[in-house]
Amino acid sequence: MHGRIRLSDDEWRRLLTPEQFRITRQQGTGPPCSGRYHDFHGVGVYRCVCCGNELFSSRDKSLIPEQWPTFWAPVRQDSISTSPHIVQFLVRTAVKCGRCDAHLEYMLPERRPPAWTRYLINSTALLFHDERCTATSGAGALVSRAGGQNMAEATGGAG
């Protein structure tokens, strides 16, 4: 993982769609059982829509459609971060991108294997990178096109 990315809200607004900004930067959520990756079974890696950070592998994705795409483990422990988040008087564990702090959704304890944790991730916060292709699209593609620089360096912002 490359260095941390810190951009202003105005910079994020220019790079993301209004829905991506609402979900990832304002800790929004979407309707359950919706989104392009809800019942998607491609083979590859799911990346952060904001910065392109690798988050989850399709090998660790639940095959049973749940409310949101559900994963058993991140690609690397530093791919994500977690923190307590109070929503409607309930304390949940929020999941964020380990590189740019994009809100991804929530982590829930699990009572059965293959893991003891489920990561419920909003499709809007993800970009899928097919293992058979090398193209990347969306705001996260700026990281690739910048030759490995972080997005702040690529856009002239502070790193």
Phi and psi in degrees as a GROMACS rama.xvg file:
@    title "Ramachandran Plot"
@    xaxis  label "Phi"
@    yaxis  label "Psi"
@TYPE xy
-75.8896  -179.705  HIS-2
-60.852  168.124  GLY-3
-65.1649  149.584  ARG-4
-117.833  126.816  ILE-5
-131.742  114.161  ARG-6
-124.161  157.227  LEU-7
-75.0739  163.809  SER-8
-58.0018  -38.8638  ASP-9
-62.9387  -40.4173  ASP-10
-65.2071  -42.8497  GLU-11
-63.1334  -40.7429  TRP-12
-59.5273  -36.2532  ARG-13
-70.5493  -29.0573  ARG-14
-91.4035  -24.7026  LEU-15
-112.901  158.736  LEU-16
-71.7159  161.49  THR-17
-55.8488  -39.1554  PRO-18
-68.4206  -42.162  GLU-19
-61.91  -41.5774  GLN-20
-63.2227  -45.2494  PHE-21
-60.892  -44.306  ARG-22
-71.8231  -52.0882  ILE-23
-84.2956  -32.4446  THR-24
-102.945  -23.5386  ARG-25
-112.425  14.2731  GLN-26
55.997  41.8822  GLN-27
-80.3469  179.95  GLY-28
-143.92  167.281  THR-29
-122.748  174.624  GLY-30
-66.0503  141.551  PRO-31
-64.248  159.206  PRO-32
57.8878  37.034  CYS-33
-138.38  177.538  SER-34
96.4567  153.352  GLY-35
-67.857  -21.4195  ARG-36
-106.617  8.62855  TYR-37
-57.5089  -51.1849  HIS-38
-124.387  53.4145  ASP-39
-111.458  138.911  PHE-40
-128.968  31.8727  HIS-41
-67.8591  160.329  GLY-42
-106.201  118.107  VAL-43
165.848  -150.306  GLY-44
-123.111  138.828  VAL-45
-95.7624  127.115  TYR-46
-114.392  161.308  ARG-47
-67.6667  130.905  CYS-48
-67.3017  -23.9332  VAL-49
-81.323  -46.0963  CYS-50
-124.12  -7.45278  CYS-51
84.4423  3.56346  GLY-52
-59.8864  134.403  ASN-53
-69.892  125.244  GLU-54
-110.52  -55.1809  LEU-55
-139.528  147.967  PHE-56
-98.0182  147.541  SER-57
-61.4755  -24.0636  SER-58
-64.8633  -23.2648  ARG-59
-106.316  17.7886  ASP-60
-94.7137  137.364  LYS-61
-65.0758  135.551  SER-62
-82.445  -13.4087  LEU-63
-92.9142  117.825  ILE-64
-60.0327  129.232  PRO-65
-116.256  -163.066  GLU-66
-63.4548  -37.2975  GLN-67
-135.897  164.56  TRP-68
-52.5331  132.416  PRO-69
-122.518  132.302  THR-70
-124.496  154.277  PHE-71
-93.5647  -23.2163  TRP-72
-161.23  150.102  ALA-73
-76.2296  165.32  PRO-74
-59.4889  -45.0902  VAL-75
-138.506  155.217  ARG-76
-61.4052  -33.8099  GLN-77
-84.9748  2.72186  ASP-78
-67.3662  -29.7666  SER-79
-130.864  165.69  ILE-80
-133.318  159.684  SER-81
-130.762  153.732  THR-82
-157.893  154.302  SER-83
-65.6337  143.799  PRO-84
-143.496  125.715  HIS-85
-93.7485  122.427  ILE-86
-130.648  120.233  VAL-87
47.7583  49.7503  GLN-88
68.4809  8.77822  PHE-89
-108.912  139.299  LEU-90
-93.3884  121.4  VAL-91
-118.716  169.451  ARG-92
-103.782  109.309  THR-93
-76.9762  145.64  ALA-94
-111.571  130.146  VAL-95
-126.306  157.193  LYS-96
-64.553  134.023  CYS-97
-72.3049  -10.1652  GLY-98
-103.063  -41.585  ARG-99
-124.838  3.71723  CYS-100
64.6871  23.5443  ASP-101
-64.4319  135.504  ALA-102
-71.6557  123.953  HIS-103
-103.441  -38.3258  LEU-104
153.521  -124.915  GLU-105
-135.284  159.286  TYR-106
-113.326  136.449  MET-107
-124.897  143.823  LEU-108
-67.9411  149.54  PRO-109
-122.277  148.435  GLU-110
-104.154  8.69226  ARG-111
-146.779  155.891  ARG-112
-66.6652  164.396  PRO-113
-81.0185  -10.5748  PRO-114
-140.992  170.146  ALA-115
-103.382  12.9503  TRP-116
-140.67  142.715  THR-117
-118.991  136.329  ARG-118
-107.334  109.007  TYR-119
-92.9241  114.178  LEU-120
-119.636  134.766  ILE-121
-72.9563  129.046  ASN-122
-55.0913  -35.3477  SER-123
-63.6509  -24.1958  THR-124
-86.7675  -0.0936795  ALA-125
-117.937  151.408  LEU-126
-123.747  132.7  LEU-127
-94.1603  132.244  PHE-128
-114.508  106.568  HIS-129
-66.696  133.047  ASP-130
-62.0467  -23.3429  GLU-131
-85.2025  -9.17719  ARG-132
-120.319  161.441  CYS-133
-114.382  -5.42478  THR-134
-76.6173  144.386  ALA-135
-129.999  144.577  THR-136
-131.987  170.27  SER-137
92.0611  -176.809  GLY-138
-59.7372  -36.708  ALA-139
-60.6382  -21.6763  GLY-140
-66.5912  -22.3626  ALA-141
-57.9049  -33.6666  LEU-142
-63.6928  -44.6203  VAL-143
-65.932  -46.405  SER-144
-68.5743  -21.7006  ARG-145
-85.6205  10.5964  ALA-146
67.986  34.7555  GLY-147
92.9245  -6.51797  GLY-148
-66.8144  156.442  GLN-149
-76.8855  164.545  ASN-150
-61.068  -36.1246  MET-151
-62.8585  -42.1522  ALA-152
-67.0286  -40.2618  GLU-153
-65.8053  -31.1901  ALA-154
-99.7603  2.65134  THR-155
85.082  7.43147  GLY-156
-86.0304  176.555  GLY-157
-74.4231  141.431  ALA-158
